[in-house]
């Protein structure tokens, strides 16, 4: 499904391009049958993955505006013309890179639920949520810097950032509502607004200090997570 600005929610193994049409990747990798066809499809998927890895390196090095398809293809050891077998444009391969980074954040932000997780204190769960977000962001900080760059002129990147933010805000607001119902947080706090403001604190720290600055050491990140968790708990007067 394609949302506003061309943000593609990948609901199948073959993504579509920004206009909702099947991408070149589907034609390259999804139409082979038989033993020989399976081998060709495996090679096509390997080439596609190599191009995406290469694109990430080039975007991290040069930014989006200065990145060139020629450099992406050469870095992947793929012929320039072969690039267009898999991707329509620099914009489409950028979306593939951005989706991989967003998926890393989503998968780490929402771990499998268990009885043990449910029994953990609210404070511990806040700390774990902050840690998962910031550690994922740190792993992909250079790409997030490029996504923010592209968001100044591209609807897709803006929509991606909004969607990520909304997912985290909704989840935090729902958790705060449950704590209010359990008497662990004051009822005069607006859960949606509080989640938006506190989430913005984490989000802006990540952008300013992880994407724009030098990478934080594990010890520095631990200190930031601990302090952010204390601020979050005090802001909503969270009871232990």
N, C-alpha and C positions, 0 to 999 in steps of 0.2 A: 504494500500500500504506500502511496506517495502522499506525504503531507505537504502543507504550505512550504514554498521555497524549494521543493524538490527533495526533501529529506525522505530517504527510502527506508521503510521498515522491511527488512529482509525476512519474508515469511516462507521463502523457498530457497533451494540451493542455487537458483539462478536469479541474480538481482536484475532490476530494470534500471534504465538510465534516468536522468532527471525529468524527461518528458513522459516517463511511464512506459516506454517501449522496451522490448527485450534488448539488453545490452549485447555488444559484440561477444562478450564472454560466453553468453548462452550459445551463440552460434559456434564459437570455437570449441567449447568443451562439452556441450550437452546433446549433440545430435549423432554421436557415433554409436554403432551397435556391433555386436559380435566381439570375438577375441581381439582381432586387429583394431576394431573401433575402441575397445576398452583401453588398449595400450595407447592409442592416439589421444584419447580423452585424458589419461593419466599424465601424458607429456604436456598436454595443453594446460591442465590444472597446475602442473609444476611450473610451467613458464609464467602463467598468470601470477602465482604466488611470488615468483622471483621478481616480477615487475613491481608488485605491490611493495615488497621489501625494499627494492631499489628506490622506488618513489618516496618511501618514507625517509630514506637516507638523504635523498636530494632535497626534499622539502625541509628537512631539519637543517641542512647545510645552507641552502640558498633562499629559504622562504618560498612562498607560493608564487609571488609575482616574478621572481627571477629564475625559478626552476624551469628547465627546458625538457621537452619530451626526448630530444636527442640525448641529453645527459642521463635521463632515466633509462633509456634503452641501452646505452653503452655500459652503464653501471651494472645492468642485469645481464650483459653479454647477449643481448637480443638485437636483431636487425631493426633499424629504425622503422622500416615499413611494417614489420611484424607487430609492432606495438599496436597498430590499428586493427589487428585481428582480435585483440582482447579488449581494447578501450577506445571509446570514441574521441576522447580529448584529455587534456591535462585535468580538467575539472572532474571528469568521471573517475580517474584513478585517484585523485585527491579524496573523493567521497569514499572510495574503498579503504584508503588509509584511515580516514576519520572514523569510519564505521568500526574498524578493528580496534581502535583506541576506545571508542565509546563502549564496545562490547566488553572490553577488559574492565572498564569501570562498572558496568551493569552487573557482570558476573561476580565481581568481588563485593559489590554493594549489597547484593541480595543472596547471601549464602543459604544453603538448605536449612530449613527450620528443624529443630529437634526439641525434645522435652528439656534437655539440659540448657539450651539457649533460652527457652521460655522461663526458666527458673533463675536466670541471672538477674542481678539488680539493674534497675533503670540506669544508674550511673555507669555500670560496666558496659551496657549495651550502647550508650551514647559514645563512650570511649572507643568501642569497637567500630561503630559506624564512622566516626571521625578518622580512625586509623585506616580503614579500608579505602575511604575516599582519598585521603592525602597520599597514601602509599601508591595507589593506582595512578594518581595525578603525577607523582614524582617519577614513576617509571616511564611516563609518556610526556614529560614536561615540555620537551622541544616541539612535539607535535601539537600540544595544546596551545603553545605560543603561536604556531602557524594558523591554527583554527581561529584564534582570536583575531589574527591579522586579516584573514579572509572574511570574517564576520563583519568587518567594516564596510564591505562592498558586495557581499553575496548573501542571498536569502537562505541558501542551504546551510551555511555555517551558522548563521544567526538562529535558524530553527533548531539546529542540533544542540546549540548551547542552551536554548530555552527548554528543549525537551528534557535534557539531562537535569537542569535545575528544577523543573516541575516534578520530575520523578522523586528527587530527594526531598523537596519541600513537602510533597503530599505524604510521603512515608513518615517524615518527622512530625508532621501535623497529626497524623493518625496516632502515632505513638504518644504524643503529648495529650491528646484527648483521652486515651486509655488511662494515662497516669492521673489525669484530673478525675476521671470516674472512680479510680481506686484511692483517691484522696492523697496522692503523692505529689500533686502539683496544684497551685492555686487556681481556682475556677475563674478568676477575673482576668486571666491571661488569654488573649486571643490566639488560639493554637496555630491558625494559618499564618497570621502576621508574625508571630514569634518565630515560627519555623522559617519563614522567608528571611527575616532579619538575621537570625543566627546562622542560617545556611549561607547567607551572603557574606558573613564574616569568614567562614571557612573557604568559600569559593574565591573571594578576593585575596585572601592570604595566599592561597595556592597559586593564583595567577601572578601576583606581584613578587612572591618570594621563591616560587619553584619554577615558573615558566620564564620569568624575566631575569632572575638572579642565577648565580651558580647553584648547582644541585646541593641540597641539604644532606648532611651526613646522617646516618641512622640515629645517632645520639641527638642531633639537633631536631630531627623530626619527632623523636620520642618526647622531647621537651615541649615542642609546639602542641602535640596531640594532648599531652597532660594538661597544659594550660588552657587550651581551647575547651576541653571537657569541663574544667572547673568553671570557666566563664559561662558556658552553656548552662550548667547546673544552677549556678547562682542567679542567672538571668531569669530562670523560671521558678526559682525558689524550690528546687527539687528536694524532697525529703528522702533520706536514706532508706 
